[in-house]
Amino acid sequence: MRHRKGGDLEFLLLPRLAGVADRAWSPAGAGNWDACRERLAVQSAAWHRRGWTWFASTLVDWPAHPAGAEQA
């Protein structure tokens, strides 16, 4: 399989970067893991539409997508 440019970087950054952004933009003391997991799961639809690859942690209930998410 041929790797496209940026695929490895996407995999390393997503959903980690989205999680860091969620923390940074949330009010202080609003660290609610359940709500954060839901917001991350919703974002995966946009990543999928763009053809991005991301790490699908088993800690998040990801929607089913035919491609994009890779579990490790």
PDB file of N, CA, C, O and CB in Angstrom:
ATOM      1  N   MET A   1       0.841  -1.176   0.000  1.00  0.00           N
ATOM      2  CA  MET A   1       0.000   0.000   0.000  1.00  0.00           C
ATOM      3  C   MET A   1       0.887   1.239   0.000  1.00  0.00           C
ATOM      4  O   MET A   1       1.861   1.314   0.749  1.00  0.00           O
ATOM      5  CB  MET A   1      -0.957  -0.002   1.215  1.00  0.00           C
ATOM      6  N   ARG A   2       0.555   2.183  -0.820  1.00  0.00           N
ATOM      7  CA  ARG A   2       1.335   3.410  -0.928  1.00  0.00           C
ATOM      8  C   ARG A   2       0.867   4.414   0.125  1.00  0.00           C
ATOM      9  O   ARG A   2      -0.329   4.674   0.263  1.00  0.00           O
ATOM     10  CB  ARG A   2       1.215   4.013  -2.349  1.00  0.00           C
ATOM     11  N   HIS A   3       1.810   4.964   0.852  1.00  0.00           N
ATOM     12  CA  HIS A   3       1.488   5.971   1.857  1.00  0.00           C
ATOM     13  C   HIS A   3       1.388   7.326   1.191  1.00  0.00           C
ATOM     14  O   HIS A   3       2.234   7.679   0.371  1.00  0.00           O
ATOM     15  CB  HIS A   3       2.543   5.995   2.983  1.00  0.00           C
ATOM     16  N   ARG A   4       0.383   8.075   1.527  1.00  0.00           N
ATOM     17  CA  ARG A   4       0.295   9.426   0.991  1.00  0.00           C
ATOM     18  C   ARG A   4       0.981  10.370   1.960  1.00  0.00           C
ATOM     19  O   ARG A   4       1.076  10.093   3.155  1.00  0.00           O
ATOM     20  CB  ARG A   4      -1.184   9.848   0.750  1.00  0.00           C
ATOM     21  N   LYS A   5       1.446  11.462   1.442  1.00  0.00           N
ATOM     22  CA  LYS A   5       2.169  12.446   2.256  1.00  0.00           C
ATOM     23  C   LYS A   5       1.264  12.935   3.389  1.00  0.00           C
ATOM     24  O   LYS A   5       0.112  13.297   3.153  1.00  0.00           O
ATOM     25  CB  LYS A   5       2.651  13.646   1.382  1.00  0.00           C
ATOM     26  N   GLY A   6       1.767  12.946   4.569  1.00  0.00           N
ATOM     27  CA  GLY A   6       1.007  13.426   5.722  1.00  0.00           C
ATOM     28  C   GLY A   6       0.280  12.337   6.488  1.00  0.00           C
ATOM     29  O   GLY A   6      -0.164  12.575   7.611  1.00  0.00           O
ATOM     30  N   GLY A   7       0.147  11.160   5.920  1.00  0.00           N
ATOM     31  CA  GLY A   7      -0.590  10.087   6.583  1.00  0.00           C
ATOM     32  C   GLY A   7      -0.025   9.721   7.949  1.00  0.00           C
ATOM     33  O   GLY A   7      -0.777   9.562   8.911  1.00  0.00           O
ATOM     34  N   ASP A   8       1.293   9.588   8.038  1.00  0.00           N
ATOM     35  CA  ASP A   8       1.908   9.250   9.321  1.00  0.00           C
ATOM     36  C   ASP A   8       1.731  10.369  10.330  1.00  0.00           C
ATOM     37  O   ASP A   8       1.471  10.115  11.506  1.00  0.00           O
ATOM     38  CB  ASP A   8       3.390   8.947   9.137  1.00  0.00           C
ATOM     39  N   LEU A   9       1.869  11.598   9.878  1.00  0.00           N
ATOM     40  CA  LEU A   9       1.701  12.744  10.769  1.00  0.00           C
ATOM     41  C   LEU A   9       0.271  12.819  11.288  1.00  0.00           C
ATOM     42  O   LEU A   9       0.054  13.053  12.477  1.00  0.00           O
ATOM     43  CB  LEU A   9       2.071  14.045  10.047  1.00  0.00           C
ATOM     44  N   GLU A  10      -0.702  12.625  10.408  1.00  0.00           N
ATOM     45  CA  GLU A  10      -2.107  12.619  10.836  1.00  0.00           C
ATOM     46  C   GLU A  10      -2.327  11.560  11.907  1.00  0.00           C
ATOM     47  O   GLU A  10      -2.958  11.817  12.932  1.00  0.00           O
ATOM     48  CB  GLU A  10      -3.047  12.367   9.632  1.00  0.00           C
ATOM     49  N   PHE A  11      -1.798  10.365  11.656  1.00  0.00           N
ATOM     50  CA  PHE A  11      -1.990   9.268  12.598  1.00  0.00           C
ATOM     51  C   PHE A  11      -1.400   9.591  13.962  1.00  0.00           C
ATOM     52  O   PHE A  11      -1.972   9.235  14.992  1.00  0.00           O
ATOM     53  CB  PHE A  11      -1.369   7.993  12.054  1.00  0.00           C
ATOM     54  N   LEU A  12      -0.257  10.265  13.967  1.00  0.00           N
ATOM     55  CA  LEU A  12       0.380  10.613  15.232  1.00  0.00           C
ATOM     56  C   LEU A  12      -0.335  11.754  15.954  1.00  0.00           C
ATOM     57  O   LEU A  12      -0.329  11.807  17.184  1.00  0.00           O
ATOM     58  CB  LEU A  12       1.824  10.989  14.992  1.00  0.00           C
ATOM     59  N   LEU A  13      -0.949  12.663  15.204  1.00  0.00           N
ATOM     60  CA  LEU A  13      -1.573  13.843  15.807  1.00  0.00           C
ATOM     61  C   LEU A  13      -3.048  13.658  16.173  1.00  0.00           C
ATOM     62  O   LEU A  13      -3.525  14.270  17.129  1.00  0.00           O
ATOM     63  CB  LEU A  13      -1.446  15.000  14.868  1.00  0.00           C
ATOM     64  N   LEU A  14      -3.766  12.833  15.434  1.00  0.00           N
ATOM     65  CA  LEU A  14      -5.202  12.676  15.682  1.00  0.00           C
ATOM     66  C   LEU A  14      -5.463  11.399  16.459  1.00  0.00           C
ATOM     67  O   LEU A  14      -4.897  10.367  16.099  1.00  0.00           O
ATOM     68  CB  LEU A  14      -5.991  12.666  14.358  1.00  0.00           C
ATOM     69  N   PRO A  15      -6.250  11.401  17.457  1.00  0.00           N
ATOM     70  CA  PRO A  15      -7.040  12.492  18.007  1.00  0.00           C
ATOM     71  C   PRO A  15      -6.327  13.283  19.088  1.00  0.00           C
ATOM     72  O   PRO A  15      -6.948  14.106  19.761  1.00  0.00           O
ATOM     73  CB  PRO A  15      -8.308  11.957  18.553  1.00  0.00           C
ATOM     74  N   ARG A  16      -5.035  13.050  19.266  1.00  0.00           N
ATOM     75  CA  ARG A  16      -4.301  13.713  20.358  1.00  0.00           C
ATOM     76  C   ARG A  16      -4.403  15.229  20.278  1.00  0.00           C
ATOM     77  O   ARG A  16      -4.701  15.883  21.278  1.00  0.00           O
ATOM     78  CB  ARG A  16      -2.834  13.301  20.333  1.00  0.00           C
ATOM     79  N   LEU A  17      -4.160  15.795  19.100  1.00  0.00           N
ATOM     80  CA  LEU A  17      -4.200  17.245  18.941  1.00  0.00           C
ATOM     81  C   LEU A  17      -5.597  17.788  19.238  1.00  0.00           C
ATOM     82  O   LEU A  17      -5.741  18.832  19.874  1.00  0.00           O
ATOM     83  CB  LEU A  17      -3.769  17.637  17.522  1.00  0.00           C
ATOM     84  N   ALA A  18      -6.612  17.084  18.778  1.00  0.00           N
ATOM     85  CA  ALA A  18      -7.987  17.506  19.064  1.00  0.00           C
ATOM     86  C   ALA A  18      -8.272  17.455  20.564  1.00  0.00           C
ATOM     87  O   ALA A  18      -8.988  18.309  21.087  1.00  0.00           O
ATOM     88  CB  ALA A  18      -8.990  16.620  18.304  1.00  0.00           C
ATOM     89  N   GLY A  19      -7.723  16.468  21.251  1.00  0.00           N
ATOM     90  CA  GLY A  19      -7.902  16.370  22.700  1.00  0.00           C
ATOM     91  C   GLY A  19      -7.220  17.501  23.447  1.00  0.00           C
ATOM     92  O   GLY A  19      -7.768  18.039  24.409  1.00  0.00           O
ATOM     93  N   VAL A  20      -6.026  17.859  23.004  1.00  0.00           N
ATOM     94  CA  VAL A  20      -5.311  18.986  23.623  1.00  0.00           C
ATOM     95  C   VAL A  20      -6.080  20.282  23.393  1.00  0.00           C
ATOM     96  O   VAL A  20      -6.215  21.099  24.304  1.00  0.00           O
ATOM     97  CB  VAL A  20      -3.870  19.106  23.054  1.00  0.00           C
ATOM     98  N   ALA A  21      -6.584  20.469  22.173  1.00  0.00           N
ATOM     99  CA  ALA A  21      -7.368  21.678  21.865  1.00  0.00           C
ATOM    100  C   ALA A  21      -8.629  21.730  22.712  1.00  0.00           C
ATOM    101  O   ALA A  21      -9.005  22.794  23.202  1.00  0.00           O
ATOM    102  CB  ALA A  21      -7.737  21.724  20.368  1.00  0.00           C
ATOM    103  N   ASP A  22      -9.275  20.605  22.885  1.00  0.00           N
ATOM    104  CA  ASP A  22     -10.486  20.553  23.709  1.00  0.00           C
ATOM    105  C   ASP A  22     -10.185  21.002  25.135  1.00  0.00           C
ATOM    106  O   ASP A  22     -10.943  21.766  25.732  1.00  0.00           O
ATOM    107  CB  ASP A  22     -11.078  19.131  23.714  1.00  0.00           C
ATOM    108  N   ARG A  23      -9.076  20.522  25.669  1.00  0.00           N
ATOM    109  CA  ARG A  23      -8.666  20.917  27.026  1.00  0.00           C
ATOM    110  C   ARG A  23      -8.353  22.401  27.102  1.00  0.00           C
ATOM    111  O   ARG A  23      -8.745  23.082  28.050  1.00  0.00           O
ATOM    112  CB  ARG A  23      -7.445  20.109  27.473  1.00  0.00           C
ATOM    113  N   ALA A  24      -7.638  22.901  26.088  1.00  0.00           N
ATOM    114  CA  ALA A  24      -7.215  24.308  26.094  1.00  0.00           C
ATOM    115  C   ALA A  24      -8.400  25.261  26.003  1.00  0.00           C
ATOM    116  O   ALA A  24      -8.378  26.332  26.610  1.00  0.00           O
ATOM    117  CB  ALA A  24      -6.254  24.575  24.940  1.00  0.00           C
ATOM    118  N   TRP A  25      -9.424  24.892  25.261  1.00  0.00           N
ATOM    119  CA  TRP A  25     -10.559  25.798  25.063  1.00  0.00           C
ATOM    120  C   TRP A  25     -11.693  25.576  26.054  1.00  0.00           C
ATOM    121  O   TRP A  25     -12.686  26.304  26.033  1.00  0.00           O
ATOM    122  CB  TRP A  25     -11.088  25.647  23.669  1.00  0.00           C
ATOM    123  N   SER A  26     -11.557  24.585  26.915  1.00  0.00           N
ATOM    124  CA  SER A  26     -12.577  24.352  27.940  1.00  0.00           C
ATOM    125  C   SER A  26     -12.285  25.226  29.145  1.00  0.00           C
ATOM    126  O   SER A  26     -11.125  25.512  29.441  1.00  0.00           O
ATOM    127  CB  SER A  26     -12.628  22.857  28.350  1.00  0.00           C
ATOM    128  N   PRO A  27     -13.332  25.652  29.842  1.00  0.00           N
ATOM    129  CA  PRO A  27     -13.106  26.449  31.055  1.00  0.00           C
ATOM    130  C   PRO A  27     -12.293  25.652  32.084  1.00  0.00           C
ATOM    131  O   PRO A  27     -12.367  24.425  32.136  1.00  0.00           O
ATOM    132  CB  PRO A  27     -14.457  26.894  31.669  1.00  0.00           C
ATOM    133  N   ALA A  28     -11.532  26.365  32.887  1.00  0.00           N
ATOM    134  CA  ALA A  28     -10.729  25.722  33.931  1.00  0.00           C
ATOM    135  C   ALA A  28     -11.624  24.881  34.831  1.00  0.00           C
ATOM    136  O   ALA A  28     -12.696  25.324  35.245  1.00  0.00           O
ATOM    137  CB  ALA A  28      -9.963  26.777  34.767  1.00  0.00           C
ATOM    138  N   GLY A  29     -11.180  23.677  35.125  1.00  0.00           N
ATOM    139  CA  GLY A  29     -11.938  22.789  36.005  1.00  0.00           C
ATOM    140  C   GLY A  29     -13.057  22.046  35.307  1.00  0.00           C
ATOM    141  O   GLY A  29     -13.811  21.325  35.960  1.00  0.00           O
ATOM    142  N   ALA A  30     -13.186  22.199  33.999  1.00  0.00           N
ATOM    143  CA  ALA A  30     -14.276  21.548  33.262  1.00  0.00           C
ATOM    144  C   ALA A  30     -13.828  20.228  32.649  1.00  0.00           C
ATOM    145  O   ALA A  30     -14.395  19.785  31.650  1.00  0.00           O
ATOM    146  CB  ALA A  30     -14.804  22.475  32.167  1.00  0.00           C
ATOM    147  N   GLY A  31     -12.820  19.599  33.234  1.00  0.00           N
ATOM    148  CA  GLY A  31     -12.281  18.358  32.682  1.00  0.00           C
ATOM    149  C   GLY A  31     -13.224  17.187  32.874  1.00  0.00           C
ATOM    150  O   GLY A  31     -13.151  16.494  33.889  1.00  0.00           O
ATOM    151  N   ASN A  32     -14.094  16.960  31.930  1.00  0.00           N
ATOM    152  CA  ASN A  32     -15.056  15.867  31.987  1.00  0.00           C
ATOM    153  C   ASN A  32     -14.723  14.894  30.855  1.00  0.00           C
ATOM    154  O   ASN A  32     -15.001  15.184  29.691  1.00  0.00           O
ATOM    155  CB  ASN A  32     -16.538  16.397  31.874  1.00  0.00           C
ATOM    156  N   TRP A  33     -14.133  13.752  31.183  1.00  0.00           N
ATOM    157  CA  TRP A  33     -13.676  12.808  30.177  1.00  0.00           C
ATOM    158  C   TRP A  33     -14.814  12.283  29.312  1.00  0.00           C
ATOM    159  O   TRP A  33     -14.640  12.134  28.102  1.00  0.00           O
ATOM    160  CB  TRP A  33     -12.969  11.658  30.840  1.00  0.00           C
ATOM    161  N   ASP A  34     -15.961  12.002  29.892  1.00  0.00           N
ATOM    162  CA  ASP A  34     -17.072  11.471  29.109  1.00  0.00           C
ATOM    163  C   ASP A  34     -17.519  12.452  28.029  1.00  0.00           C
ATOM    164  O   ASP A  34     -17.774  12.052  26.893  1.00  0.00           O
ATOM    165  CB  ASP A  34     -18.244  11.136  30.022  1.00  0.00           C
ATOM    166  N   ALA A  35     -17.613  13.730  28.378  1.00  0.00           N
ATOM    167  CA  ALA A  35     -18.010  14.743  27.399  1.00  0.00           C
ATOM    168  C   ALA A  35     -16.923  14.917  26.331  1.00  0.00           C
ATOM    169  O   ALA A  35     -17.233  15.093  25.152  1.00  0.00           O
ATOM    170  CB  ALA A  35     -18.291  16.091  28.102  1.00  0.00           C
ATOM    171  N   CYS A  36     -15.676  14.868  26.735  1.00  0.00           N
ATOM    172  CA  CYS A  36     -14.566  15.000  25.790  1.00  0.00           C
ATOM    173  C   CYS A  36     -14.568  13.834  24.802  1.00  0.00           C
ATOM    174  O   CYS A  36     -14.367  14.039  23.605  1.00  0.00           O
ATOM    175  CB  CYS A  36     -13.217  15.067  26.542  1.00  0.00           C
ATOM    176  N   ARG A  37     -14.789  12.628  25.284  1.00  0.00           N
ATOM    177  CA  ARG A  37     -14.839  11.448  24.401  1.00  0.00           C
ATOM    178  C   ARG A  37     -15.932  11.600  23.356  1.00  0.00           C
ATOM    179  O   ARG A  37     -15.737  11.238  22.196  1.00  0.00           O
ATOM    180  CB  ARG A  37     -15.073  10.163  25.220  1.00  0.00           C
ATOM    181  N   GLU A  38     -17.077  12.131  23.756  1.00  0.00           N
ATOM    182  CA  GLU A  38     -18.176  12.342  22.807  1.00  0.00           C
ATOM    183  C   GLU A  38     -17.794  13.367  21.742  1.00  0.00           C
ATOM    184  O   GLU A  38     -18.081  13.170  20.561  1.00  0.00           O
ATOM    185  CB  GLU A  38     -19.443  12.802  23.547  1.00  0.00           C
ATOM    186  N   ARG A  39     -17.150  14.454  22.150  1.00  0.00           N
ATOM    187  CA  ARG A  39     -16.744  15.477  21.180  1.00  0.00           C
ATOM    188  C   ARG A  39     -15.696  14.934  20.216  1.00  0.00           C
ATOM    189  O   ARG A  39     -15.742  15.244  19.026  1.00  0.00           O
ATOM    190  CB  ARG A  39     -16.198  16.714  21.904  1.00  0.00           C
ATOM    191  N   LEU A  40     -14.755  14.132  20.704  1.00  0.00           N
ATOM    192  CA  LEU A  40     -13.755  13.529  19.823  1.00  0.00           C
ATOM    193  C   LEU A  40     -14.409  12.589  18.815  1.00  0.00           C
ATOM    194  O   LEU A  40     -14.063  12.601  17.633  1.00  0.00           O
ATOM    195  CB  LEU A  40     -12.705  12.771  20.646  1.00  0.00           C
ATOM    196  N   ALA A  41     -15.348  11.782  19.278  1.00  0.00           N
ATOM    197  CA  ALA A  41     -16.023  10.845  18.382  1.00  0.00           C
ATOM    198  C   ALA A  41     -16.737  11.584  17.253  1.00  0.00           C
ATOM    199  O   ALA A  41     -16.722  11.131  16.108  1.00  0.00           O
ATOM    200  CB  ALA A  41     -17.024   9.984  19.164  1.00  0.00           C
ATOM    201  N   VAL A  42     -17.357  12.709  17.567  1.00  0.00           N
ATOM    202  CA  VAL A  42     -18.061  13.500  16.546  1.00  0.00           C
ATOM    203  C   VAL A  42     -17.073  14.032  15.508  1.00  0.00           C
ATOM    204  O   VAL A  42     -17.382  14.066  14.317  1.00  0.00           O
ATOM    205  CB  VAL A  42     -18.835  14.676  17.202  1.00  0.00           C
ATOM    206  N   GLN A  43     -15.888  14.447  15.954  1.00  0.00           N
ATOM    207  CA  GLN A  43     -14.887  14.997  15.040  1.00  0.00           C
ATOM    208  C   GLN A  43     -14.399  13.973  14.016  1.00  0.00           C
ATOM    209  O   GLN A  43     -13.963  14.345  12.927  1.00  0.00           O
ATOM    210  CB  GLN A  43     -13.708  15.525  15.829  1.00  0.00           C
ATOM    211  N   SER A  44     -14.469  12.707  14.354  1.00  0.00           N
ATOM    212  CA  SER A  44     -13.949  11.676  13.449  1.00  0.00           C
ATOM    213  C   SER A  44     -14.683  11.666  12.105  1.00  0.00           C
ATOM    214  O   SER A  44     -14.106  11.239  11.105  1.00  0.00           O
ATOM    215  CB  SER A  44     -14.059  10.303  14.106  1.00  0.00           C
ATOM    216  N   ALA A  45     -15.921  12.117  12.056  1.00  0.00           N
ATOM    217  CA  ALA A  45     -16.639  12.181  10.778  1.00  0.00           C
ATOM    218  C   ALA A  45     -15.950  13.150   9.820  1.00  0.00           C
ATOM    219  O   ALA A  45     -15.831  12.865   8.628  1.00  0.00           O
ATOM    220  CB  ALA A  45     -18.106  12.608  11.003  1.00  0.00           C
ATOM    221  N   ALA A  46     -15.500  14.283  10.330  1.00  0.00           N
ATOM    222  CA  ALA A  46     -14.793  15.258   9.499  1.00  0.00           C
ATOM    223  C   ALA A  46     -13.447  14.698   9.052  1.00  0.00           C
ATOM    224  O   ALA A  46     -13.045  14.902   7.907  1.00  0.00           O
ATOM    225  CB  ALA A  46     -14.594  16.583  10.264  1.00  0.00           C
ATOM    226  N   TRP A  47     -12.752  13.999   9.935  1.00  0.00           N
ATOM    227  CA  TRP A  47     -11.468  13.404   9.566  1.00  0.00           C
ATOM    228  C   TRP A  47     -11.671  12.361   8.471  1.00  0.00           C
ATOM    229  O   TRP A  47     -10.887  12.267   7.526  1.00  0.00           O
ATOM    230  CB  TRP A  47     -10.783  12.768  10.799  1.00  0.00           C
ATOM    231  N   HIS A  48     -12.729  11.589   8.616  1.00  0.00           N
ATOM    232  CA  HIS A  48     -13.034  10.555   7.628  1.00  0.00           C
ATOM    233  C   HIS A  48     -13.339  11.181   6.259  1.00  0.00           C
ATOM    234  O   HIS A  48     -12.844  10.702   5.239  1.00  0.00           O
ATOM    235  CB  HIS A  48     -14.228   9.698   8.101  1.00  0.00           C
ATOM    236  N   ARG A  49     -14.141  12.237   6.233  1.00  0.00           N
ATOM    237  CA  ARG A  49     -14.472  12.905   4.964  1.00  0.00           C
ATOM    238  C   ARG A  49     -13.221  13.424   4.256  1.00  0.00           C
ATOM    239  O   ARG A  49     -13.155  13.430   3.027  1.00  0.00           O
ATOM    240  CB  ARG A  49     -15.444  14.066   5.212  1.00  0.00           C
ATOM    241  N   ARG A  50     -12.251  13.850   5.022  1.00  0.00           N
ATOM    242  CA  ARG A  50     -11.012  14.383   4.446  1.00  0.00           C
ATOM    243  C   ARG A  50     -10.027  13.278   4.064  1.00  0.00           C
ATOM    244  O   ARG A  50      -8.985  13.547   3.466  1.00  0.00           O
ATOM    245  CB  ARG A  50     -10.351  15.338   5.431  1.00  0.00           C
ATOM    246  N   GLY A  51     -10.359  12.044   4.410  1.00  0.00           N
ATOM    247  CA  GLY A  51      -9.478  10.924   4.094  1.00  0.00           C
ATOM    248  C   GLY A  51      -8.293  10.808   5.024  1.00  0.00           C
ATOM    249  O   GLY A  51      -7.289  10.187   4.676  1.00  0.00           O
ATOM    250  N   TRP A  52      -8.396  11.401   6.210  1.00  0.00           N
ATOM    251  CA  TRP A  52      -7.302  11.378   7.169  1.00  0.00           C
ATOM    252  C   TRP A  52      -7.284  10.046   7.915  1.00  0.00           C
ATOM    253  O   TRP A  52      -8.298   9.354   8.007  1.00  0.00           O
ATOM    254  CB  TRP A  52      -7.426  12.550   8.160  1.00  0.00           C
ATOM    255  N   THR A  53      -6.133   9.708   8.436  1.00  0.00           N
ATOM    256  CA  THR A  53      -5.946   8.498   9.222  1.00  0.00           C
ATOM    257  C   THR A  53      -5.714   8.909  10.671  1.00  0.00           C
ATOM    258  O   THR A  53      -4.980   9.862  10.936  1.00  0.00           O
ATOM    259  CB  THR A  53      -4.755   7.638   8.677  1.00  0.00           C
ATOM    260  N   TRP A  54      -6.327   8.205  11.601  1.00  0.00           N
ATOM    261  CA  TRP A  54      -6.152   8.553  13.013  1.00  0.00           C
ATOM    262  C   TRP A  54      -6.113   7.299  13.862  1.00  0.00           C
ATOM    263  O   TRP A  54      -6.520   6.218  13.437  1.00  0.00           O
ATOM    264  CB  TRP A  54      -7.279   9.483  13.492  1.00  0.00           C
ATOM    265  N   PHE A  55      -5.612   7.476  15.069  1.00  0.00           N
ATOM    266  CA  PHE A  55      -5.546   6.384  16.036  1.00  0.00           C
ATOM    267  C   PHE A  55      -6.901   6.256  16.716  1.00  0.00           C
ATOM    268  O   PHE A  55      -7.355   7.188  17.379  1.00  0.00           O
ATOM    269  CB  PHE A  55      -4.417   6.622  17.084  1.00  0.00           C
ATOM    270  N   ALA A  56      -7.534   5.129  16.557  1.00  0.00           N
ATOM    271  CA  ALA A  56      -8.856   4.897  17.147  1.00  0.00           C
ATOM    272  C   ALA A  56      -8.694   4.211  18.496  1.00  0.00           C
ATOM    273  O   ALA A  56      -8.782   2.988  18.599  1.00  0.00           O
ATOM    274  CB  ALA A  56      -9.748   4.042  16.202  1.00  0.00           C
ATOM    275  N   SER A  57      -8.460   5.004  19.515  1.00  0.00           N
ATOM    276  CA  SER A  57      -8.317   4.465  20.865  1.00  0.00           C
ATOM    277  C   SER A  57      -9.594   3.719  21.260  1.00  0.00           C
ATOM    278  O   SER A  57     -10.701   4.145  20.929  1.00  0.00           O
ATOM    279  CB  SER A  57      -8.008   5.599  21.882  1.00  0.00           C
ATOM    280  N   THR A  58      -9.430   2.631  21.952  1.00  0.00           N
ATOM    281  CA  THR A  58     -10.592   1.879  22.421  1.00  0.00           C
ATOM    282  C   THR A  58     -11.297   2.586  23.580  1.00  0.00           C
ATOM    283  O   THR A  58     -12.343   2.126  24.037  1.00  0.00           O
ATOM    284  CB  THR A  58     -10.170   0.478  22.848  1.00  0.00           C
ATOM    285  N   LEU A  59     -10.735   3.693  24.056  1.00  0.00           N
ATOM    286  CA  LEU A  59     -11.364   4.461  25.130  1.00  0.00           C
ATOM    287  C   LEU A  59     -12.473   5.377  24.624  1.00  0.00           C
ATOM    288  O   LEU A  59     -13.212   5.959  25.419  1.00  0.00           O
ATOM    289  CB  LEU A  59     -10.322   5.282  25.854  1.00  0.00           C
ATOM    290  N   VAL A  60     -12.591   5.505  23.292  1.00  0.00           N
ATOM    291  CA  VAL A  60     -13.607   6.373  22.680  1.00  0.00           C
ATOM    292  C   VAL A  60     -14.559   5.501  21.867  1.00  0.00           C
ATOM    293  O   VAL A  60     -14.126   4.579  21.175  1.00  0.00           O
ATOM    294  CB  VAL A  60     -12.948   7.478  21.774  1.00  0.00           C
ATOM    295  N   ASP A  61     -15.844   5.790  21.952  1.00  0.00           N
ATOM    296  CA  ASP A  61     -16.844   5.063  21.162  1.00  0.00           C
ATOM    297  C   ASP A  61     -16.957   5.730  19.793  1.00  0.00           C
ATOM    298  O   ASP A  61     -17.826   6.574  19.577  1.00  0.00           O
ATOM    299  CB  ASP A  61     -18.239   5.034  21.890  1.00  0.00           C
ATOM    300  N   TRP A  62     -16.065   5.343  18.864  1.00  0.00           N
ATOM    301  CA  TRP A  62     -16.024   5.945  17.540  1.00  0.00           C
ATOM    302  C   TRP A  62     -17.202   5.466  16.707  1.00  0.00           C
ATOM    303  O   TRP A  62     -17.593   4.302  16.796  1.00  0.00           O
ATOM    304  CB  TRP A  62     -14.702   5.618  16.837  1.00  0.00           C
ATOM    305  N   PRO A  63     -17.771   6.355  15.896  1.00  0.00           N
ATOM    306  CA  PRO A  63     -18.791   5.891  14.943  1.00  0.00           C
ATOM    307  C   PRO A  63     -18.129   4.962  13.929  1.00  0.00           C
ATOM    308  O   PRO A  63     -16.923   5.048  13.694  1.00  0.00           O
ATOM    309  CB  PRO A  63     -19.486   7.099  14.219  1.00  0.00           C
ATOM    310  N   ALA A  64     -18.902   4.095  13.344  1.00  0.00           N
ATOM    311  CA  ALA A  64     -18.348   3.170  12.343  1.00  0.00           C
ATOM    312  C   ALA A  64     -18.049   3.921  11.053  1.00  0.00           C
ATOM    313  O   ALA A  64     -18.924   4.581  10.491  1.00  0.00           O
ATOM    314  CB  ALA A  64     -19.327   1.996  12.069  1.00  0.00           C
ATOM    315  N   HIS A  65     -16.819   3.817  10.592  1.00  0.00           N
ATOM    316  CA  HIS A  65     -16.392   4.384   9.315  1.00  0.00           C
ATOM    317  C   HIS A  65     -15.718   3.266   8.535  1.00  0.00           C
ATOM    318  O   HIS A  65     -14.991   2.463   9.120  1.00  0.00           O
ATOM    319  CB  HIS A  65     -15.425   5.619   9.513  1.00  0.00           C
ATOM    320  N   PRO A  66     -15.938   3.195   7.248  1.00  0.00           N
ATOM    321  CA  PRO A  66     -15.329   2.130   6.468  1.00  0.00           C
ATOM    322  C   PRO A  66     -13.812   2.193   6.394  1.00  0.00           C
ATOM    323  O   PRO A  66     -13.158   1.167   6.208  1.00  0.00           O
ATOM    324  CB  PRO A  66     -15.879   2.152   5.101  1.00  0.00           C
ATOM    325  N   ALA A  67     -13.236   3.400   6.539  1.00  0.00           N
ATOM    326  CA  ALA A  67     -11.787   3.541   6.463  1.00  0.00           C
ATOM    327  C   ALA A  67     -11.371   4.740   7.289  1.00  0.00           C
ATOM    328  O   ALA A  67     -12.210   5.559   7.665  1.00  0.00           O
ATOM    329  CB  ALA A  67     -11.308   3.689   4.995  1.00  0.00           C
ATOM    330  N   GLY A  68     -10.098   4.851   7.572  1.00  0.00           N
ATOM    331  CA  GLY A  68      -9.588   6.023   8.283  1.00  0.00           C
ATOM    332  C   GLY A  68      -9.072   5.688   9.660  1.00  0.00           C
ATOM    333  O   GLY A  68      -7.919   5.979   9.977  1.00  0.00           O
ATOM    334  N   ALA A  69      -9.900   5.087  10.477  1.00  0.00           N
ATOM    335  CA  ALA A  69      -9.471   4.786  11.837  1.00  0.00           C
ATOM    336  C   ALA A  69      -8.634   3.527  11.851  1.00  0.00           C
ATOM    337  O   ALA A  69      -8.975   2.536  11.205  1.00  0.00           O
ATOM    338  CB  ALA A  69     -10.677   4.636  12.771  1.00  0.00           C
ATOM    339  N   GLU A  70      -7.563   3.565  12.569  1.00  0.00           N
ATOM    340  CA  GLU A  70      -6.692   2.393  12.716  1.00  0.00           C
ATOM    341  C   GLU A  70      -6.474   2.142  14.196  1.00  0.00           C
ATOM    342  O   GLU A  70      -6.009   3.020  14.923  1.00  0.00           O
ATOM    343  CB  GLU A  70      -5.326   2.596  11.979  1.00  0.00           C
ATOM    344  N   GLN A  71      -6.807   0.959  14.630  1.00  0.00           N
ATOM    345  CA  GLN A  71      -6.554   0.608  16.027  1.00  0.00           C
ATOM    346  C   GLN A  71      -5.182  -0.008  16.144  1.00  0.00           C
ATOM    347  O   GLN A  71      -4.732  -0.737  15.260  1.00  0.00           O
ATOM    348  CB  GLN A  71      -7.629  -0.359  16.568  1.00  0.00           C
ATOM    349  N   ALA A  72      -4.529   0.291  17.236  1.00  0.00           N
ATOM    350  CA  ALA A  72      -3.205  -0.285  17.477  1.00  0.00           C
ATOM    351  C   ALA A  72      -3.173  -0.866  18.871  1.00  0.00           C
ATOM    352  O   ALA A  72      -2.149  -1.406  19.292  1.00  0.00           O
ATOM    353  CB  ALA A  72      -2.084   0.774  17.296  1.00  0.00           C
TER     354      ALA A  72
END
